[in-house]
């Protein structure tokens, strides 16, 4: 069985073309992590709230509701030209027994996000890694661990 949950919005200046991993992630035991913002001035505040409501109403493929955990977004950060940096805590990488989670140098926000992610993956060791360079280049940890073209083959 399978089921699709359609989230309508992503983050401002999303360099991933709307990949869900910048706003939501699934964890064991029916847990769904959903990035939200507590800052009313955050340009993503309304979009993230809309996604949260969709996730709260969603069920899995067998009709069970998700245990939605709110993952508070990093503080607003801007490039020198004023554009928002696309920062996501949900764009983590889950490996056998571990989770590598983005950190940005916002001490309190990073610590809270790491604690939330660790509680969603209780049987994994959760480690935070500074990822500002990755984020500023586009995406984050989850994105850079995905498929790579085979050497020597052309790709679009």
Secondary structure as GFF3:
##gff-version 3
##sequence-region A 1 156
A	DSSP	three_ten_helix	20	22	.	.	.	ID=ss1
A	DSSP	beta_strand	24	27	.	.	.	ID=ss2
A	DSSP	beta_strand	31	36	.	.	.	ID=ss3
A	DSSP	alpha_helix	45	57	.	.	.	ID=ss4
A	DSSP	beta_strand	67	72	.	.	.	ID=ss5
A	DSSP	beta_strand	93	95	.	.	.	ID=ss6
A	DSSP	beta_strand	98	103	.	.	.	ID=ss7
A	DSSP	alpha_helix	107	120	.	.	.	ID=ss8
A	DSSP	beta_strand	125	130	.	.	.	ID=ss9
A	DSSP	alpha_helix	132	137	.	.	.	ID=ss10
A	DSSP	alpha_helix	141	144	.	.	.	ID=ss11
###
